[in-house]
Amino acid sequence: MTTVTYSVPAIHCGHCTHTIEMEVGELQGVQSVKADEATRKVQITFDIPASEEKIKALLAEIDYPVEGLISL
Ligand SMILES: [Cu+2]
């Protein structure tokens, strides 16, 4: 199991955090997603078949591109 925290500056409200949590939460292998509108960070815990590559691709696709990895 891996937990990553990403900086996602496009987050600006509760609608954004809800969308991210719903969409990323549907990826196979994702255990939990917590998006925070105050810090504009997303913390994701996952295992295979999910991967950082797949998560970042999905976030870019729904218009919340990852700008940086805050922690592993
Ligand atoms: Cu929003």
PDB file of the backbone (N, CA, C, O) and the ligand in Angstrom, with CONECT records:
HET     CU  A 101       1
ATOM      1  N   MET A   1       0.842  -1.196   0.000  1.00  0.00           N
ATOM      2  CA  MET A   1       0.000   0.000   0.000  1.00  0.00           C
ATOM      3  C   MET A   1       0.879   1.248   0.000  1.00  0.00           C
ATOM      4  O   MET A   1       1.867   1.325   0.730  1.00  0.00           O
ATOM      5  N   THR A   2       0.511   2.213  -0.817  1.00  0.00           N
ATOM      6  CA  THR A   2       1.279   3.448  -0.918  1.00  0.00           C
ATOM      7  C   THR A   2       0.353   4.637  -0.658  1.00  0.00           C
ATOM      8  O   THR A   2      -0.793   4.649  -1.110  1.00  0.00           O
ATOM      9  N   THR A   3       0.849   5.625   0.063  1.00  0.00           N
ATOM     10  CA  THR A   3       0.089   6.861   0.254  1.00  0.00           C
ATOM     11  C   THR A   3       0.894   8.022  -0.322  1.00  0.00           C
ATOM     12  O   THR A   3       2.066   8.213   0.003  1.00  0.00           O
ATOM     13  N   VAL A   4       0.238   8.787  -1.179  1.00  0.00           N
ATOM     14  CA  VAL A   4       0.898   9.959  -1.763  1.00  0.00           C
ATOM     15  C   VAL A   4       0.047  11.190  -1.475  1.00  0.00           C
ATOM     16  O   VAL A   4      -1.170  11.097  -1.318  1.00  0.00           O
ATOM     17  N   THR A   5       0.700  12.331  -1.409  1.00  0.00           N
ATOM     18  CA  THR A   5      -0.019  13.598  -1.282  1.00  0.00           C
ATOM     19  C   THR A   5       0.408  14.488  -2.438  1.00  0.00           C
ATOM     20  O   THR A   5       1.593  14.765  -2.624  1.00  0.00           O
ATOM     21  N   TYR A   6      -0.571  14.927  -3.207  1.00  0.00           N
ATOM     22  CA  TYR A   6      -0.300  15.767  -4.365  1.00  0.00           C
ATOM     23  C   TYR A   6      -0.803  17.182  -4.152  1.00  0.00           C
ATOM     24  O   TYR A   6      -1.803  17.416  -3.473  1.00  0.00           O
ATOM     25  N   SER A   7      -0.087  18.109  -4.745  1.00  0.00           N
ATOM     26  CA  SER A   7      -0.543  19.483  -4.825  1.00  0.00           C
ATOM     27  C   SER A   7      -1.397  19.616  -6.086  1.00  0.00           C
ATOM     28  O   SER A   7      -0.943  19.323  -7.192  1.00  0.00           O
ATOM     29  N   VAL A   8      -2.646  20.064  -5.898  1.00  0.00           N
ATOM     30  CA  VAL A   8      -3.572  20.228  -7.024  1.00  0.00           C
ATOM     31  C   VAL A   8      -4.192  21.622  -6.926  1.00  0.00           C
ATOM     32  O   VAL A   8      -5.271  21.795  -6.359  1.00  0.00           O
ATOM     33  N   PRO A   9      -3.492  22.618  -7.489  1.00  0.00           N
ATOM     34  CA  PRO A   9      -3.920  24.013  -7.343  1.00  0.00           C
ATOM     35  C   PRO A   9      -5.295  24.325  -7.935  1.00  0.00           C
ATOM     36  O   PRO A   9      -5.909  25.325  -7.561  1.00  0.00           O
ATOM     37  N   ALA A  10      -5.785  23.500  -8.841  1.00  0.00           N
ATOM     38  CA  ALA A  10      -7.092  23.770  -9.460  1.00  0.00           C
ATOM     39  C   ALA A  10      -8.259  23.559  -8.499  1.00  0.00           C
ATOM     40  O   ALA A  10      -9.389  23.943  -8.800  1.00  0.00           O
ATOM     41  N   ILE A  11      -7.990  22.954  -7.351  1.00  0.00           N
ATOM     42  CA  ILE A  11      -9.058  22.794  -6.350  1.00  0.00           C
ATOM     43  C   ILE A  11      -9.421  24.171  -5.798  1.00  0.00           C
ATOM     44  O   ILE A  11      -8.550  24.913  -5.345  1.00  0.00           O
ATOM     45  N   HIS A  12     -10.715  24.508  -5.839  1.00  0.00           N
ATOM     46  CA  HIS A  12     -11.097  25.799  -5.268  1.00  0.00           C
ATOM     47  C   HIS A  12     -12.345  25.757  -4.400  1.00  0.00           C
ATOM     48  O   HIS A  12     -12.691  26.765  -3.783  1.00  0.00           O
ATOM     49  N   CYS A  13     -13.032  24.613  -4.333  1.00  0.00           N
ATOM     50  CA  CYS A  13     -14.230  24.557  -3.500  1.00  0.00           C
ATOM     51  C   CYS A  13     -14.603  23.116  -3.184  1.00  0.00           C
ATOM     52  O   CYS A  13     -13.935  22.173  -3.608  1.00  0.00           O
ATOM     53  N   GLY A  14     -15.674  22.973  -2.436  1.00  0.00           N
ATOM     54  CA  GLY A  14     -16.123  21.650  -2.035  1.00  0.00           C
ATOM     55  C   GLY A  14     -16.599  20.795  -3.198  1.00  0.00           C
ATOM     56  O   GLY A  14     -16.559  19.566  -3.139  1.00  0.00           O
ATOM     57  N   HIS A  15     -17.046  21.456  -4.249  1.00  0.00           N
ATOM     58  CA  HIS A  15     -17.450  20.695  -5.434  1.00  0.00           C
ATOM     59  C   HIS A  15     -16.241  19.994  -6.049  1.00  0.00           C
ATOM     60  O   HIS A  15     -16.315  18.839  -6.468  1.00  0.00           O
ATOM     61  N   CYS A  16     -15.139  20.719  -6.092  1.00  0.00           N
ATOM     62  CA  CYS A  16     -13.894  20.149  -6.631  1.00  0.00           C
ATOM     63  C   CYS A  16     -13.456  18.943  -5.802  1.00  0.00           C
ATOM     64  O   CYS A  16     -13.132  17.891  -6.354  1.00  0.00           O
ATOM     65  N   THR A  17     -13.447  19.097  -4.486  1.00  0.00           N
ATOM     66  CA  THR A  17     -12.977  17.993  -3.642  1.00  0.00           C
ATOM     67  C   THR A  17     -13.905  16.789  -3.793  1.00  0.00           C
ATOM     68  O   THR A  17     -13.447  15.646  -3.813  1.00  0.00           O
ATOM     69  N   HIS A  18     -15.195  17.044  -3.898  1.00  0.00           N
ATOM     70  CA  HIS A  18     -16.160  15.962  -4.067  1.00  0.00           C
ATOM     71  C   HIS A  18     -15.920  15.220  -5.383  1.00  0.00           C
ATOM     72  O   HIS A  18     -15.895  13.990  -5.416  1.00  0.00           O
ATOM     73  N   THR A  19     -15.746  15.973  -6.457  1.00  0.00           N
ATOM     74  CA  THR A  19     -15.500  15.371  -7.773  1.00  0.00           C
ATOM     75  C   THR A  19     -14.247  14.503  -7.749  1.00  0.00           C
ATOM     76  O   THR A  19     -14.251  13.370  -8.231  1.00  0.00           O
ATOM     77  N   ILE A  20     -13.182  15.049  -7.184  1.00  0.00           N
ATOM     78  CA  ILE A  20     -11.918  14.299  -7.122  1.00  0.00           C
ATOM     79  C   ILE A  20     -12.081  13.030  -6.298  1.00  0.00           C
ATOM     80  O   ILE A  20     -11.622  11.961  -6.699  1.00  0.00           O
ATOM     81  N   GLU A  21     -12.730  13.147  -5.158  1.00  0.00           N
ATOM     82  CA  GLU A  21     -12.893  11.970  -4.300  1.00  0.00           C
ATOM     83  C   GLU A  21     -13.733  10.896  -4.986  1.00  0.00           C
ATOM     84  O   GLU A  21     -13.427   9.709  -4.880  1.00  0.00           O
ATOM     85  N   MET A  22     -14.789  11.307  -5.689  1.00  0.00           N
ATOM     86  CA  MET A  22     -15.631  10.341  -6.401  1.00  0.00           C
ATOM     87  C   MET A  22     -14.875   9.675  -7.548  1.00  0.00           C
ATOM     88  O   MET A  22     -14.877   8.451  -7.677  1.00  0.00           O
ATOM     89  N   GLU A  23     -14.231  10.492  -8.376  1.00  0.00           N
ATOM     90  CA  GLU A  23     -13.585   9.968  -9.590  1.00  0.00           C
ATOM     91  C   GLU A  23     -12.371   9.104  -9.262  1.00  0.00           C
ATOM     92  O   GLU A  23     -12.237   7.992  -9.773  1.00  0.00           O
ATOM     93  N   VAL A  24     -11.506   9.609  -8.422  1.00  0.00           N
ATOM     94  CA  VAL A  24     -10.297   8.839  -8.086  1.00  0.00           C
ATOM     95  C   VAL A  24     -10.675   7.608  -7.266  1.00  0.00           C
ATOM     96  O   VAL A  24     -10.046   6.556  -7.375  1.00  0.00           O
ATOM     97  N   GLY A  25     -11.720   7.759  -6.440  1.00  0.00           N
ATOM     98  CA  GLY A  25     -12.171   6.638  -5.623  1.00  0.00           C
ATOM     99  C   GLY A  25     -12.676   5.458  -6.440  1.00  0.00           C
ATOM    100  O   GLY A  25     -12.733   4.331  -5.949  1.00  0.00           O
ATOM    101  N   GLU A  26     -13.042   5.724  -7.687  1.00  0.00           N
ATOM    102  CA  GLU A  26     -13.538   4.653  -8.543  1.00  0.00           C
ATOM    103  C   GLU A  26     -12.426   3.877  -9.242  1.00  0.00           C
ATOM    104  O   GLU A  26     -12.677   2.832  -9.842  1.00  0.00           O
ATOM    105  N   LEU A  27     -11.203   4.383  -9.166  1.00  0.00           N
ATOM    106  CA  LEU A  27     -10.085   3.664  -9.786  1.00  0.00           C
ATOM    107  C   LEU A  27      -9.817   2.386  -9.010  1.00  0.00           C
ATOM    108  O   LEU A  27      -9.727   2.396  -7.782  1.00  0.00           O
ATOM    109  N   GLN A  28      -9.692   1.302  -9.729  1.00  0.00           N
ATOM    110  CA  GLN A  28      -9.401   0.018  -9.090  1.00  0.00           C
ATOM    111  C   GLN A  28      -8.066   0.073  -8.368  1.00  0.00           C
ATOM    112  O   GLN A  28      -7.052   0.461  -8.947  1.00  0.00           O
ATOM    113  N   GLY A  29      -8.072  -0.312  -7.119  1.00  0.00           N
ATOM    114  CA  GLY A  29      -6.840  -0.334  -6.336  1.00  0.00           C
ATOM    115  C   GLY A  29      -6.725   0.836  -5.381  1.00  0.00           C
ATOM    116  O   GLY A  29      -5.901   0.818  -4.467  1.00  0.00           O
ATOM    117  N   VAL A  30      -7.563   1.872  -5.593  1.00  0.00           N
ATOM    118  CA  VAL A  30      -7.527   3.032  -4.701  1.00  0.00           C
ATOM    119  C   VAL A  30      -8.319   2.717  -3.426  1.00  0.00           C
ATOM    120  O   VAL A  30      -9.491   2.344  -3.482  1.00  0.00           O
ATOM    121  N   GLN A  31      -7.659   2.875  -2.288  1.00  0.00           N
ATOM    122  CA  GLN A  31      -8.285   2.560  -1.001  1.00  0.00           C
ATOM    123  C   GLN A  31      -8.974   3.769  -0.386  1.00  0.00           C
ATOM    124  O   GLN A  31     -10.068   3.658   0.168  1.00  0.00           O
ATOM    125  N   SER A  32      -8.327   4.923  -0.489  1.00  0.00           N
ATOM    126  CA  SER A  32      -8.949   6.130   0.073  1.00  0.00           C
ATOM    127  C   SER A  32      -8.437   7.370  -0.640  1.00  0.00           C
ATOM    128  O   SER A  32      -7.315   7.408  -1.147  1.00  0.00           O
ATOM    129  N   VAL A  33      -9.294   8.383  -0.664  1.00  0.00           N
ATOM    130  CA  VAL A  33      -8.954   9.665  -1.292  1.00  0.00           C
ATOM    131  C   VAL A  33      -9.459  10.755  -0.384  1.00  0.00           C
ATOM    132  O   VAL A  33     -10.632  10.760  -0.009  1.00  0.00           O
ATOM    133  N   LYS A  34      -8.591  11.677  -0.027  1.00  0.00           N
ATOM    134  CA  LYS A  34      -9.028  12.823   0.771  1.00  0.00           C
ATOM    135  C   LYS A  34      -8.522  14.081   0.094  1.00  0.00           C
ATOM    136  O   LYS A  34      -7.317  14.328   0.041  1.00  0.00           O
ATOM    137  N   ALA A  35      -9.457  14.883  -0.428  1.00  0.00           N
ATOM    138  CA  ALA A  35      -9.091  16.144  -1.070  1.00  0.00           C
ATOM    139  C   ALA A  35      -9.443  17.281  -0.122  1.00  0.00           C
ATOM    140  O   ALA A  35     -10.498  17.268   0.512  1.00  0.00           O
ATOM    141  N   ASP A  36      -8.559  18.258  -0.030  1.00  0.00           N
ATOM    142  CA  ASP A  36      -8.762  19.370   0.905  1.00  0.00           C
ATOM    143  C   ASP A  36      -8.774  20.706   0.160  1.00  0.00           C
ATOM    144  O   ASP A  36      -7.802  21.072  -0.502  1.00  0.00           O
ATOM    145  N   GLU A  37      -9.890  21.423   0.280  1.00  0.00           N
ATOM    146  CA  GLU A  37     -10.011  22.666  -0.478  1.00  0.00           C
ATOM    147  C   GLU A  37      -9.180  23.804   0.112  1.00  0.00           C
ATOM    148  O   GLU A  37      -8.809  24.731  -0.607  1.00  0.00           O
ATOM    149  N   ALA A  38      -8.886  23.746   1.408  1.00  0.00           N
ATOM    150  CA  ALA A  38      -8.103  24.816   2.038  1.00  0.00           C
ATOM    151  C   ALA A  38      -6.632  24.744   1.620  1.00  0.00           C
ATOM    152  O   ALA A  38      -6.016  25.764   1.309  1.00  0.00           O
ATOM    153  N   THR A  39      -6.087  23.550   1.617  1.00  0.00           N
ATOM    154  CA  THR A  39      -4.661  23.390   1.289  1.00  0.00           C
ATOM    155  C   THR A  39      -4.441  23.041  -0.183  1.00  0.00           C
ATOM    156  O   THR A  39      -3.315  23.090  -0.678  1.00  0.00           O
ATOM    157  N   ARG A  40      -5.535  22.685  -0.883  1.00  0.00           N
ATOM    158  CA  ARG A  40      -5.451  22.275  -2.283  1.00  0.00           C
ATOM    159  C   ARG A  40      -4.514  21.073  -2.467  1.00  0.00           C
ATOM    160  O   ARG A  40      -3.690  21.008  -3.379  1.00  0.00           O
ATOM    161  N   LYS A  41      -4.699  20.135  -1.545  1.00  0.00           N
ATOM    162  CA  LYS A  41      -3.921  18.905  -1.608  1.00  0.00           C
ATOM    163  C   LYS A  41      -4.860  17.720  -1.671  1.00  0.00           C
ATOM    164  O   LYS A  41      -5.995  17.768  -1.196  1.00  0.00           O
ATOM    165  N   VAL A  42      -4.353  16.649  -2.275  1.00  0.00           N
ATOM    166  CA  VAL A  42      -5.104  15.401  -2.338  1.00  0.00           C
ATOM    167  C   VAL A  42      -4.217  14.281  -1.802  1.00  0.00           C
ATOM    168  O   VAL A  42      -3.098  14.078  -2.274  1.00  0.00           O
ATOM    169  N   GLN A  43      -4.729  13.565  -0.817  1.00  0.00           N
ATOM    170  CA  GLN A  43      -3.989  12.427  -0.273  1.00  0.00           C
ATOM    171  C   GLN A  43      -4.693  11.145  -0.722  1.00  0.00           C
ATOM    172  O   GLN A  43      -5.897  10.973  -0.533  1.00  0.00           O
ATOM    173  N   ILE A  44      -3.914  10.266  -1.312  1.00  0.00           N
ATOM    174  CA  ILE A  44      -4.471   9.041  -1.889  1.00  0.00           C
ATOM    175  C   ILE A  44      -3.683   7.836  -1.407  1.00  0.00           C
ATOM    176  O   ILE A  44      -2.454   7.814  -1.456  1.00  0.00           O
ATOM    177  N   THR A  45      -4.415   6.835  -0.941  1.00  0.00           N
ATOM    178  CA  THR A  45      -3.798   5.563  -0.564  1.00  0.00           C
ATOM    179  C   THR A  45      -4.238   4.518  -1.574  1.00  0.00           C
ATOM    180  O   THR A  45      -5.428   4.359  -1.844  1.00  0.00           O
ATOM    181  N   PHE A  46      -3.265   3.810  -2.128  1.00  0.00           N
ATOM    182  CA  PHE A  46      -3.603   2.870  -3.202  1.00  0.00           C
ATOM    183  C   PHE A  46      -2.656   1.681  -3.236  1.00  0.00           C
ATOM    184  O   PHE A  46      -1.607   1.664  -2.592  1.00  0.00           O
ATOM    185  N   ASP A  47      -3.060   0.709  -3.999  1.00  0.00           N
ATOM    186  CA  ASP A  47      -2.242  -0.475  -4.243  1.00  0.00           C
ATOM    187  C   ASP A  47      -2.478  -0.866  -5.692  1.00  0.00           C
ATOM    188  O   ASP A  47      -3.380  -0.331  -6.336  1.00  0.00           O
ATOM    189  N   ILE A  48      -1.682  -1.792  -6.216  1.00  0.00           N
ATOM    190  CA  ILE A  48      -1.933  -2.240  -7.579  1.00  0.00           C
ATOM    191  C   ILE A  48      -3.348  -2.828  -7.670  1.00  0.00           C
ATOM    192  O   ILE A  48      -3.814  -3.433  -6.705  1.00  0.00           O
ATOM    193  N   PRO A  49      -4.033  -2.668  -8.794  1.00  0.00           N
ATOM    194  CA  PRO A  49      -3.558  -2.180 -10.097  1.00  0.00           C
ATOM    195  C   PRO A  49      -3.478  -0.651 -10.233  1.00  0.00           C
ATOM    196  O   PRO A  49      -3.108  -0.172 -11.305  1.00  0.00           O
ATOM    197  N   ALA A  50      -3.799   0.118  -9.223  1.00  0.00           N
ATOM    198  CA  ALA A  50      -3.639   1.572  -9.338  1.00  0.00           C
ATOM    199  C   ALA A  50      -2.144   1.915  -9.299  1.00  0.00           C
ATOM    200  O   ALA A  50      -1.328   1.149  -8.788  1.00  0.00           O
ATOM    201  N   SER A  51      -1.811   3.080  -9.849  1.00  0.00           N
ATOM    202  CA  SER A  51      -0.422   3.536  -9.840  1.00  0.00           C
ATOM    203  C   SER A  51      -0.440   5.058  -9.863  1.00  0.00           C
ATOM    204  O   SER A  51      -1.457   5.671 -10.189  1.00  0.00           O
ATOM    205  N   GLU A  52       0.688   5.660  -9.517  1.00  0.00           N
ATOM    206  CA  GLU A  52       0.779   7.125  -9.574  1.00  0.00           C
ATOM    207  C   GLU A  52       0.477   7.611 -10.988  1.00  0.00           C
ATOM    208  O   GLU A  52      -0.201   8.620 -11.183  1.00  0.00           O
ATOM    209  N   GLU A  53       0.994   6.874 -11.970  1.00  0.00           N
ATOM    210  CA  GLU A  53       0.791   7.243 -13.367  1.00  0.00           C
ATOM    211  C   GLU A  53      -0.705   7.295 -13.711  1.00  0.00           C
ATOM    212  O   GLU A  53      -1.183   8.250 -14.323  1.00  0.00           O
ATOM    213  N   LYS A  54      -1.425   6.253 -13.307  1.00  0.00           N
ATOM    214  CA  LYS A  54      -2.861   6.189 -13.609  1.00  0.00           C
ATOM    215  C   LYS A  54      -3.636   7.266 -12.871  1.00  0.00           C
ATOM    216  O   LYS A  54      -4.549   7.877 -13.426  1.00  0.00           O
ATOM    217  N   ILE A  55      -3.270   7.495 -11.617  1.00  0.00           N
ATOM    218  CA  ILE A  55      -3.969   8.506 -10.819  1.00  0.00           C
ATOM    219  C   ILE A  55      -3.746   9.891 -11.412  1.00  0.00           C
ATOM    220  O   ILE A  55      -4.686  10.674 -11.545  1.00  0.00           O
ATOM    221  N   LYS A  56      -2.499  10.191 -11.769  1.00  0.00           N
ATOM    222  CA  LYS A  56      -2.193  11.508 -12.333  1.00  0.00           C
ATOM    223  C   LYS A  56      -2.864  11.697 -13.689  1.00  0.00           C
ATOM    224  O   LYS A  56      -3.316  12.795 -14.014  1.00  0.00           O
ATOM    225  N   ALA A  57      -2.927  10.630 -14.476  1.00  0.00           N
ATOM    226  CA  ALA A  57      -3.585  10.722 -15.784  1.00  0.00           C
ATOM    227  C   ALA A  57      -5.068  11.021 -15.603  1.00  0.00           C
ATOM    228  O   ALA A  57      -5.636  11.836 -16.330  1.00  0.00           O
ATOM    229  N   LEU A  58      -5.692  10.362 -14.633  1.00  0.00           N
ATOM    230  CA  LEU A  58      -7.112  10.584 -14.377  1.00  0.00           C
ATOM    231  C   LEU A  58      -7.358  12.015 -13.893  1.00  0.00           C
ATOM    232  O   LEU A  58      -8.289  12.675 -14.354  1.00  0.00           O
ATOM    233  N   LEU A  59      -6.538  12.485 -12.981  1.00  0.00           N
ATOM    234  CA  LEU A  59      -6.717  13.849 -12.469  1.00  0.00           C
ATOM    235  C   LEU A  59      -6.549  14.882 -13.584  1.00  0.00           C
ATOM    236  O   LEU A  59      -7.268  15.881 -13.613  1.00  0.00           O
ATOM    237  N   ALA A  60      -5.625  14.653 -14.483  1.00  0.00           N
ATOM    238  CA  ALA A  60      -5.430  15.576 -15.608  1.00  0.00           C
ATOM    239  C   ALA A  60      -6.664  15.548 -16.517  1.00  0.00           C
ATOM    240  O   ALA A  60      -7.111  16.580 -17.018  1.00  0.00           O
ATOM    241  N   GLU A  61      -7.191  14.360 -16.712  1.00  0.00           N
ATOM    242  CA  GLU A  61      -8.358  14.167 -17.577  1.00  0.00           C
ATOM    243  C   GLU A  61      -9.590  14.902 -17.049  1.00  0.00           C
ATOM    244  O   GLU A  61     -10.386  15.411 -17.838  1.00  0.00           O
ATOM    245  N   ILE A  62      -9.757  14.965 -15.747  1.00  0.00           N
ATOM    246  CA  ILE A  62     -10.926  15.650 -15.182  1.00  0.00           C
ATOM    247  C   ILE A  62     -10.603  17.102 -14.806  1.00  0.00           C
ATOM    248  O   ILE A  62     -11.341  17.739 -14.055  1.00  0.00           O
ATOM    249  N   ASP A  63      -9.491  17.610 -15.339  1.00  0.00           N
ATOM    250  CA  ASP A  63      -9.095  19.019 -15.190  1.00  0.00           C
ATOM    251  C   ASP A  63      -8.608  19.414 -13.799  1.00  0.00           C
ATOM    252  O   ASP A  63      -8.761  20.558 -13.371  1.00  0.00           O
ATOM    253  N   TYR A  64      -8.023  18.451 -13.109  1.00  0.00           N
ATOM    254  CA  TYR A  64      -7.347  18.760 -11.843  1.00  0.00           C
ATOM    255  C   TYR A  64      -5.911  18.232 -11.903  1.00  0.00           C
ATOM    256  O   TYR A  64      -5.558  17.302 -11.178  1.00  0.00           O
ATOM    257  N   PRO A  65      -5.092  18.825 -12.763  1.00  0.00           N
ATOM    258  CA  PRO A  65      -3.731  18.303 -12.930  1.00  0.00           C
ATOM    259  C   PRO A  65      -2.894  18.416 -11.650  1.00  0.00           C
ATOM    260  O   PRO A  65      -3.000  19.377 -10.888  1.00  0.00           O
ATOM    261  N   VAL A  66      -2.065  17.399 -11.452  1.00  0.00           N
ATOM    262  CA  VAL A  66      -1.155  17.388 -10.307  1.00  0.00           C
ATOM    263  C   VAL A  66       0.031  18.293 -10.628  1.00  0.00           C
ATOM    264  O   VAL A  66       0.678  18.148 -11.666  1.00  0.00           O
ATOM    265  N   GLU A  67       0.303  19.224  -9.724  1.00  0.00           N
ATOM    266  CA  GLU A  67       1.423  20.153  -9.938  1.00  0.00           C
ATOM    267  C   GLU A  67       2.669  19.734  -9.183  1.00  0.00           C
ATOM    268  O   GLU A  67       3.764  20.223  -9.463  1.00  0.00           O
ATOM    269  N   GLY A  68       2.511  18.843  -8.242  1.00  0.00           N
ATOM    270  CA  GLY A  68       3.695  18.421  -7.501  1.00  0.00           C
ATOM    271  C   GLY A  68       3.370  17.335  -6.510  1.00  0.00           C
ATOM    272  O   GLY A  68       2.236  17.192  -6.054  1.00  0.00           O
ATOM    273  N   LEU A  69       4.406  16.567  -6.186  1.00  0.00           N
ATOM    274  CA  LEU A  69       4.282  15.511  -5.182  1.00  0.00           C
ATOM    275  C   LEU A  69       4.759  16.090  -3.863  1.00  0.00           C
ATOM    276  O   LEU A  69       5.910  16.512  -3.751  1.00  0.00           O
ATOM    277  N   ILE A  70       3.889  16.113  -2.867  1.00  0.00           N
ATOM    278  CA  ILE A  70       4.270  16.686  -1.582  1.00  0.00           C
ATOM    279  C   ILE A  70       4.932  15.643  -0.702  1.00  0.00           C
ATOM    280  O   ILE A  70       5.930  15.924  -0.038  1.00  0.00           O
ATOM    281  N   SER A  71       4.381  14.447  -0.696  1.00  0.00           N
ATOM    282  CA  SER A  71       5.038  13.401   0.086  1.00  0.00           C
ATOM    283  C   SER A  71       4.658  12.034  -0.412  1.00  0.00           C
ATOM    284  O   SER A  71       3.617  11.836  -1.038  1.00  0.00           O
ATOM    285  N   LEU A  72       5.532  11.097  -0.116  1.00  0.00           N
ATOM    286  CA  LEU A  72       5.294   9.700  -0.472  1.00  0.00           C
ATOM    287  C   LEU A  72       4.968   8.942   0.783  1.00  0.00           C
ATOM    288  O   LEU A  72       4.728   7.736   0.731  1.00  0.00           O
TER     289      LEU A  72
HETATM  290 CU    CU A 101     -14.606  23.819  -7.050  1.00  0.00          CU2+
END
